[in-house]
Amino acid sequence: MEPQRLFDISDQVPVLRDLDGMAPLLRSMDRSTWRRHQHVWRTARTFALEAIWPNALAYEQAMDRDPWYVDTDFLVAAGQAGLLSMSCFRSLGGLGLGATAASLVMEELCAGCAGLANLIGAHHLGLIGLLLSTNLGLSARIQREVVAGARTGRPVLLAAAVTEPLAGSDVEDTRFMATARIGCVARREPGGYRLSGSKVFISNGSFARYVMVAAALDRKRPLETWTMFMVDSTASGFSVPRVEHKMGMKANPAAELHLDEVFVPDSDVVSAEVGDGMAGTEVVLGASRGPVAAIATGIARGAVERFLHFATVTERDGRPLIADAGIQEAVASALQTVGLCRSTYLNGALCFDRHGHGVLTNSPMIELFRLPFSGRLAEVLSRTPAGRARIKERLDAQVDPDGVDRTLAAASLAKAACSELALDVISGLMDLMGPAALEPEWGLEKAWRDAKLTQIYEGTNQLNRLCLYERGVGL
Ligand SMILES: Cc1cc2nc3c(=O)[nH]c(=O)nc-3n(C[C@H](O)[C@H](O)[C@H](O)COP(=O)(O)OP(=O)(O)OC[C@H]3O[C@@H](n4cnc5c(N)ncnc54)[C@H](O)[C@@H]3O)c2cc1C
């Protein structure tokens, strides 16, 4: 049995691999954007086949023994393949790609191993807030570090820290934020803020260089004072007391972070103004839920590919299992669901790129970055709160509120639907395998554990359904 060579089989099943055939929606992009998407998708596919598929089980076992373990060689390779900087502005050395590209990449990588893939995914979650921030100076500085780090083999990773020990779902939805029990607070002092409190379940939190941290200036008025800060993890007072022993996605550490009077200078405040953190969270969730739906889709697709391998090498009554018409129909049914999930997550991601990313990152303000001199000017402009408020005013004027509702509804629909369908696909295939489904070598039980997490993070599915109702129905 050579369970890690499963991609041999999937190459014979074009419906699993053929981006053109599966996603005619993508053809509506302009030629240059389409080319960049194809490039990054092919890169991700090659990277997954070379660096993820062959190592998935070994990495999971290594992390199981030591949850603090992170494979630096893997991150160096991801950086050199351009997967850590693809969302950075083109003028700063990235590819300027948004949620659609991130989703295509995540599907490819997660088919191999969602844990390893999420080392890259969680980094982009930390980056999104920064890419959409009005603090252009901070954004440019960190993007330059990310791009340079990836090129030189010294990767600079990010993380996003919102969840707290007593506030998970509450800090992901405006309606519940007003009564959330917030523990992480920021205190104003000359030149910046002091942050204190704890964050939990933070993916990449144990090794990220920069962590985007949400904190309230007044814990009794969290909704009005929730603000985003970029924390340098080398700053005094920042510590990581614990990394979770997780059920799934073990290769991606989820850490508890402790902030003890950590100083954040004014220049590193991500929010345009105090209290707009909840609006920022919603934009980030609009961007990230499509890719989470793609993560679930990728895990399900990987499970189908692994099952095909199992059904080819396993014999029942002297014939390979795959020769059975019932098994063939079950495989086709699983592929139907994977195809449906792909269209659903692409819809969510394309919606964000049109109404969110497209508007914000293609705005004239961001376009200034394309010219070296005005790029610097934009950075200088955004240094003061007044400058940032001006930029925010300009950006807000370009955002269509209906587009925001549509984006958040489509993203929540995709996230909840794909994460549930993925689990159905994997459970159905495991039923067909019998007790062999629990043998780690086949990868199906790992796929089940990995997929389960996609129902929890980026807002539990219950929360996503409430968001879908509010933004999509709203009666
Ligand atoms: C592997 C993993 C990685 C993560 N990575 C990150 C990260 O990088 N950064 C980060 O900030 N967070 C991260 N999280 C945290 C994640 O976003 C939270 O776990 C999630 O938001 C749920 O919060 P909670 O765990 O406190 O559950 P709770 O909010 O306590 O929810 C418990 C249950 O109650 C339900 N519930 C709660 N409120 C309502 C309501 N109003 N109506 C109906 N049902 C409700 C929920 O749906 C759930 O079923 C991660 C979590 C996991 C598991």
The ligand as a Gaussian input file, in Angstrom:
#p B3LYP/6-31G(d) Opt

LIG

0 1
 C       -8.950000      25.333000      14.575000
 C       -9.423000      26.703000      14.937000
 C       -8.713000      27.795000      14.477000
 C       -9.121000      29.085000      14.828000
 N       -8.381000      30.151000      14.402000
 C       -8.707000      31.390000      14.837000
 C       -7.885000      32.519000      14.491000
 O       -6.889000      32.400000      13.767000
 N       -8.218000      33.728000      14.992000
 C       -9.307000      33.913000      15.798000
 O       -9.553000      35.028000      16.215000
 N      -10.103000      32.863000      16.138000
 C       -9.830000      31.620000      15.678000
 N      -10.627000      30.550000      16.016000
 C      -11.773000      30.769000      16.899000
 C      -13.107000      30.595000      16.200000
 O      -13.371000      31.666000      15.338000
 C      -14.156000      30.427000      17.321000
 O      -13.931000      29.148000      17.864000
 C      -15.556000      30.560000      16.815000
 O      -15.824000      31.880000      16.492000
 C      -16.570000      30.088000      17.871000
 O      -16.358000      30.705000      19.088000
 P      -16.319000      29.825000      20.427000
 O      -15.339000      28.717000      20.223000
 O      -16.089000      30.738000      21.590000
 O      -17.777000      29.157000      20.535000
 P      -19.087000      29.827000      21.149000
 O      -19.235000      31.197000      20.612000
 O      -19.026000      29.674000      22.634000
 O      -20.220000      28.905000      20.549000
 C      -20.587000      27.650000      21.151000
 C      -21.839000      27.150000      20.417000
 O      -22.945000      28.076000      20.621000
 C      -23.461000      28.526000      19.365000
 N      -23.837000      29.941000      19.474000
 C      -23.122000      30.923000      20.064000
 N      -23.799000      32.098000      19.972000
 C      -24.949000      31.834000      19.308000
 C      -26.066000      32.623000      18.905000
 N      -26.129000      33.918000      19.188000
 N      -27.065000      32.013000      18.244000
 C      -27.039000      30.682000      17.957000
 N      -25.998000      29.871000      18.328000
 C      -24.972000      30.450000      18.990000
 C      -22.311000      28.362000      18.372000
 O      -22.802000      28.223000      17.073000
 C      -21.645000      27.071000      18.887000
 O      -22.344000      25.948000      18.405000
 C      -10.268000      29.269000      15.649000
 C      -10.988000      28.157000      16.089000
 C      -10.583000      26.890000      15.748000
 C      -11.383000      25.717000      16.250000

